[in-house]
C-alpha cells in the first residue's frame, strides 16, 4: 500500500512538471508507457524483470527526451533492489538533454528521481518495521500463551497436591481408627464373650449380652465408616495423575473426562489396568508416547491405553501374557468388554458399565 501511494505521488508531480514543459499530446505515449512498465513491475515483482523494463525505458529516453519526465516513476521499482546501480544510466539522457538545451525543463525530473529514491527507501524501512512489529507481536502472543499454560499447569499441580495430601491424611486417620479403636473394641467384645461363658447369674449374662450386642453394632458401624472413608480416599483422577507423573520411560498423556466417579471395584480395576499397561510399555515396547484416556458415556465408561511403539515381544502383544490375562479376567468380572489391537502400536480398548448391581465392592480390611 505504501508503494502504491508513493507511485501515485510521483505520477502526479511528474505529470505536472511534464505538462508545464511540453505539449499534452506528446506526453500521452510516455505516460502510458511509464504506467504500463510500473504496473507490470509491481505484478511480476522480480529484480530481473524490473531491470529489463528499466533498460527498455532507458533506450526510449535516449531517443525521446520526453520520456525523461516520467523516469522517476520507472526508477522507483529498481531503487533499493539488486540492480539499483543501473539507475545511473539515466545520467546519459539527462546529460544529453542539457547539451540539447532542455536542461531547465528536465531538471525537475532529475530532482524527482532523487525523491523517488528517498520514497522507495522509506517504503522499504516501513516494510521492515512492519515485519518486525508482526514478529514481535507473534512472539509476545506466543509467550503470553505459554505463560498462561504454565500458570494453568501450576494451579492444577497445586490442586493435585492439596487433594493428594487431604486424601492421604484421610486414609491415615482411617487406618489409625481401624488399628487402634477397632482392635480395642474387638478385644472388649472377646472379653465380654468370655465373661458371658463364665457367668452363672442369668441377669448378669443378659446384661453382658446387651453390652456385647451394642459393642458389636458400634464395631460394625466403625468398620463401615472406615471402609467408606478408605474408598473415598482413592480419587481416581489423582491416582492416575500420580501414575502419569511417575512414568518416565516415555511421554505419557492423560485425558480424563468423567463427571460421576466410578464405583469402588471399577476404580481399583482401572488403576490396576493402567499400571499393568504402563509396565508392558516399559518391558515390551519402544514407544515414545503413550496416551491414557478415560471417558464417560451415557451408559458406560471407556478406557483406552495406546502407544506408538512396535512390539518387541510378540506373545505379550498377542494377548497371551500373564498381565493381559489378568486384565481380561478383571474386566470380565465387571461385565465389561476388552479389545486389544497391535496395529500401529499397542492399544487396549475397555468399556465398563456405569451401574452393575450384581457386583459388590470388596471392603477394606
N, C-alpha and C positions, 0 to 999 in steps of 0.2 A: 504494500500500500504506500509506503514511503517513497519507493522508487517511482511509482506511477505519478504521485503528486509532484515529485521533482521534475519529471519529464514534462508534465503539463506546464509547470512554471517556465522551464526552458523554452518550450514551444511558444508560449505566449510572448516572451521577451524577444526570441528570435524573429517571430512574425512581425512584431512592432518595429524592430530595427530594420528588417528587410523591407517592409512596406515604406519606410521613410527614405530609403536609398535606392529603390528600384521600382519598376512598374509592376502592377499586380499580376498581369498575365504572365510575365517572365518568372514569377515566383511559384506558379502553380505546380510545375513539374518538380522543382527542388523540394517543395513542401510535401508533395505526395510521396516522393522517393524517400525522404527522411522519415516520414511517418511509417512507411512500409518497412524500412530497414529496422527501425527501433521496435516495431511491433513483432517482427519475425525474431529479432534478437531476444526479446522477452519470452517468446514462445519456446524457442529451442533452448535457451539458457545454457549455451555452450561457449567456452572460450574460443575454440577454433572457429565456430560459426560466426561469432561476433567479430573475429579478426577478418574473416572472409568478407563479411558485409562492410566492415570499415574500409578495407582495401578497395573494394568496388566503389564506395563513395569517394574515397581519396582520388581515384582515377577521374571520376566525374568532376571533382574540384579542380583538377589540373587543366581541364579543357573548358569548364564552365564556371567562372568565378562566382556566379550567383548561388551555387551550391554551398559556398563557404558560410552563408548566413545561417544555415541550419546544421553546420558541422558540430556545434556544442551538443545538440540533441543526439547525434550519432556517436559522438565521443563518450557520452555518458555510459554507454554499455561496455566500452572497452577499458574505462578507467577502473583502477583497483583490481584488475584481472591479470591473468598470466602474461598476456601480450600487451600490457599497458604502454611499453616504450614505443610501440608502433604509432601512438598518437603524435609523436614528434614529427612524423612525416608531414603533418599539416603545415609545418613551418615553410615547406616548399611552396605550396599555393598561396599562403599568406604573403610570403616574400615576393612572389610573382605579382600579386595584386598591388603591392606597394610600388614595385617597379613600373607597373602599368598605370599608376596614378590614381588608384582607387583605394589607397590605404586608409583614408578617413572613413570611407563607407564600410569597410570590413573590420575596422578597429573594434567596434562593439562585439562582433562575432568572436574576435580573439579574446576579449575580456570575458565574454560569456563561456568560452571554453575553459578558462580558469575557474569560473564559478561552477561549471559543470563538474570539474574535478572535486571541488570542495563539497558540493552536494552529494556526490557519489561516496566520498569519504565519510560524510556524516551519516548517510544511509547504511553503510557497512558497519559503522560503530553502533548505530541504533539496533541493527540486526544482531550484533554480538551481545549487546546489553540485554536484548530481549531473550536470547538463548540462555544467557547466564541467569536471568531472572526466572525463567521457566525451570531451569535445572535446580536452582536454589529452592524454588517453591516445591518442586517434587521431592527434593531431599528433606525439606522441612516436614512435608506431609508424611513421608516415609518414616522419619524419625518420630513424629507425633504418634503415628500408628504403632510403631514399635514400643514407644514408651507406654502407650495405653495398654498394649498387650502385656507388657511386663507388669504393669500395675494390677491388671486383672489376674495374672498368674500369682502375684504376691498375695492379693486378697484371698484367692482360692486356697493358696497354701496355708495362710493364717487360719482360715475357717477349717481347713482339713486338720491342722494340728490341734486347734482348740477342740474340735469334735472328737478327735482321736484321744486326747487327754481326758475328756469327760467320759468317754466310753471305757477307757482303761480304769479310771477311778471307780466307775460304777461296777465294773467287773471285779475289781479288787475288794470293794465293800461287800459285794455278794459272796465272794469267796470266803472272806473273814466271817461273815454271818454263818455261812454253811459250816465252816470248820469249827467255830467256837460255840455259838448258840446251838447249832444243830447237834453237835456232839454232847453238849450238856443236857439238852432235852432227851436225847436218846439214852444217855446214862440214867437220867431220872426215871424214864419210862421202864427201863430194865430193873432198876432198884425197886420201884413200886410193884412191878410184876413179881419180884421175889418176895416182897412183903405180903402180897396177896396170897401167895402159896403157903407161907409160914403162919399167917394169921388165922387163929381159930374163931375169933369173935365175928359173927356174921355182920353186925352193924359196921364194924371197922372195915371188914372186907368190902362191903358195899361202898363205903366212903372212898376207900382206896381205888376201887374200880372206877368211880366217878372222876377221881383225880387223874387216873391213867387215861380215861377217855378224853378228858379236857386237854391233857398234855399231848396226846396223840393228834387231836384236832389242831392244836396250835403248831405241832411239828409239821403236819401236812400243809397247813396254811403258810408257814415259813418256807417250806420246800417249794411250794408252788410259786410264791413270790420271788424266790431266788431263781427259779427256772425262768420266770418271765423277765427278770432283770438281766439274766445272762443272755437270753435270746435277743432282747432289745439292745444289749451292749455290742452285738455283732452287726454293725452297719455295713451293708453290702458295698455301697459306693466307696466308703472309707477304706474298707479292706481291699477292694480292687485297686484303688489308688495306691495303697501300700505295696501291693504286688507289682504294679506298674513301675513304681519308683525304685523298687529293689532289683528289677530285672535290668541287667547291664550287658547282656550278651549282644543285643542289638536294640534299635529304636523300637519302643512299644507305644502304641497309640490307643487310648481308651475312649470309647464312645458309649455314654450311659444316658439312656432316656427312659427312666422308669419313675412313674408318679406314685404308684402303690407298691410298697415293699413286698418282696416275695415271702411266702410262708417259710417257717423255720428250716424244714428239711431241704427245701429248694435252695435256700441261701447257702447251706453247707455244701450242697451238690455243686452249685455254681463255683464256689471258691475252690473246691477240690478239682473240678474240671479245668479251671483256668490255671491252677498250679501245675497240674499234670501236663497240660498243653504247652505251657512255657518250658517245663522240664524237657519235653520232647523236642522243642525247638532248639534248645541248647545242645542236646545229645545227638540229634539225628538230622539237623538241617544246617545249611549255610546261609540262612536268611539274613537280610539286612534290615528288615522291618516286619513287625507282627502287629496286627490290629485286633483289638478285643472290642466287640460290640454287643451290648445288652440293650435290647429294645422292647418296649411294651406295646402289645397289640390288643385289640378288643377282647380276644378270648385266650390269649396265650402270651408267654414271654419268649423272645427269640435271642439266643446266644450264638454268636458267630466269632470264631477264632481263626484267623488266616494269616499266613506268612507268605513271603515272596521268594522263598528258597527252593532248592532242589533236594529231593530225598537222598539221604546218604545210606540209610538202612531200609531196604525195601520192605522187609517183614513188618517193621514198625509202621510204615506208612500204608501198608495194605490193611491195617486194622487188626492184625493178629498179635500185637504186642500186649503185654500184661496191663499196661496203663490204659490203653484204649479199650480193652475188655472191661476193665473196672468202670470206665466212663459209661460204656453201653449198659452195664448192669444197673448203675445208679439211675440213669435216665429211664430205663425200663421200669424200675421200681416206682418212679414218679409218674408213670403212664405218659412219658414224653417220647419224642422221636429224635433220633440222631442220624446224621448222614455225614460221611467222611469222603472228601474229594481230594485227589492228589494231582489234579491237572493245574498247571500254572501256580505251583506252590501247594502247601498243605492247608486244608480248610476243614473245620468242624462246624456243621450246622446243627443246632439243637433247638427244639421247641418244647416248652414246658407249659402245661395247662395252668391257668390262673388259680383255679379252685379245684381241689381234689379231696373231697370229704372222706375218701377211703384210706387216706394216709394220715397217720398220727405222728406228730413230731416226737423224736426221741428226746426225753428230758435229760437235762444236765445232771450228772451225778458227781 
